[in-house]
Amino acid sequence: MNRQEVLDAYEVNKYGLIESPGKFEGEPIYTPAMWNDLLDGGSDEDLPWPDGTNTALCIINDKDRTEWPELPQNTYAIALDENDSGFVSSEALTKTEYDKLIKKNEKLWEGYYPDEEG
């Protein structure tokens, strides 16, 4: 899904947020495209959480930055989540935030499956 397809499918305000009701309402313009890529197998990392939810992480590349100038300059990845009602949320992550999220996920799972050695 490219920029024009998002603009054709959704009402987007001057701040680049989707105003159309539905699963992407209130999200940045790039969220439906990132979600669509995810559904096509385009996530770079999938973080399953102990509570049964998942966070998909999409690493941002130069093509993304060109297509979506609304992305904050220091964005390394987009984290995508879908809640129980089907609404999708996204969060732009810096490299530091991305690394912290990965470590948080690893630590939570260590608590569920402690290392039996030692």
For each residue, the residues with C-beta under 8 A, 3 or more apart:
1: 5 6 32 33 36 37
2: 5 6 33 67
3: 6 7 29 33 67 68
4: 7 8
5: 1 2 8 9 33
6: 1 2 3 9 10 12 29 30 32 33
7: 3 4 10 12 29
8: 4 5
9: 5 6 20 32
10: 6 7 18 19 20 24 29 32
11: 18 19 20
12: 6 7 16 17 18 19 29
13: 16 17 19
14:
15:
16: 12 13 28 29 70
17: 12 13 26 27 28 29
18: 10 11 12 24 25 26 27 28 29 31 32
19: 10 11 12 13 25
20: 9 10 11 24 25
21: 25
22: 25
23: 82 86 87 88
24: 10 18 20 27 31 32 35 87 88
25: 18 19 20 21 22 87
26: 17 18
27: 17 18 24 31 32 88 89 90
28: 16 17 18 31 70 90 92
29: 3 6 7 10 12 16 17 18 32 68 70
30: 6 33 34 64 67 68 70 71 78 90
31: 18 24 27 28 34 35 78 80 88 89 90
32: 1 6 9 10 18 24 27 29 35 36 88
33: 1 2 3 5 6 30 36 37 67 68
34: 30 31 37 38 58 78 80 90
35: 24 31 32 38 39 80 88 90
36: 1 32 33 39 40
37: 1 33 34 40 42 43 58
38: 34 35 41 42 43 56 58 80
39: 35 36
40: 36 37
41: 38
42: 37 38 58
43: 37 38 46 56 57 58 80
44: 57 58 59 77
45: 56 57 59 77 102
46: 43 54 55 56 57
47: 54 55 56 57 101 102 105
48: 52 53 54
49: 52 53 54 55 105 108
50: 108 109 111 112
51:
52: 48 49
53: 48 49 81
54: 46 47 48 49 81
55: 46 47 49 79 80 81 101 105
56: 38 43 45 46 47 79 80 81
57: 43 44 45 46 47 77 78 79 80 93 98 101
58: 34 37 38 42 43 44 77 78 80
59: 44 45 76 77
60: 64 65 71 75 76 77 78
61: 64 65
62: 65 66
63: 66 67
64: 30 60 61 67 68 71
65: 60 61 62 68 69 71
66: 62 63 69
67: 2 3 30 33 63 64
68: 3 29 30 33 64 65 71
69: 65 66
70: 16 28 29 30
71: 30 60 64 65 68 75 92
72: 75 92
73:
74: 94
75: 60 71 72 78 92 93 94
76: 59 60 93 94 95 97 98
77: 44 45 57 58 59 60 92 93 98
78: 30 31 34 57 58 60 75 90 91 92 93
79: 55 56 57 90 91 93 101
80: 31 34 35 38 43 55 56 57 58 88 89 90
81: 53 54 55 56 88 89 90
82: 23 86 87 88 89
83: 86 87 89
84:
85:
86: 23 82 83
87: 23 24 25 82 83
88: 23 24 27 31 32 35 80 81 82
89: 27 31 80 81 82 83
90: 27 28 30 31 34 35 78 79 80 81
91: 78 79
92: 28 71 72 75 77 78
93: 57 75 76 77 78 79 97 98 101
94: 74 75 76 97 98
95: 76 98 99
96: 99 100
97: 76 93 94 100 101
98: 57 76 77 93 94 95 101 102
99: 95 96 102 103
100: 96 97 103 104
101: 47 55 57 79 93 97 98 104 105
102: 45 47 98 99 105 106
103: 99 100 106 107
104: 100 101 107 108
105: 47 49 55 101 102 108 109
106: 102 103 109 110
107: 103 104 110 111
108: 49 50 104 105 111 112
109: 50 105 106 112 113
110: 106 107 113 114 115
111: 50 107 108 114
112: 50 108 109
113: 109 110
114: 110 111
115: 110 118
116:
117:
118: 115
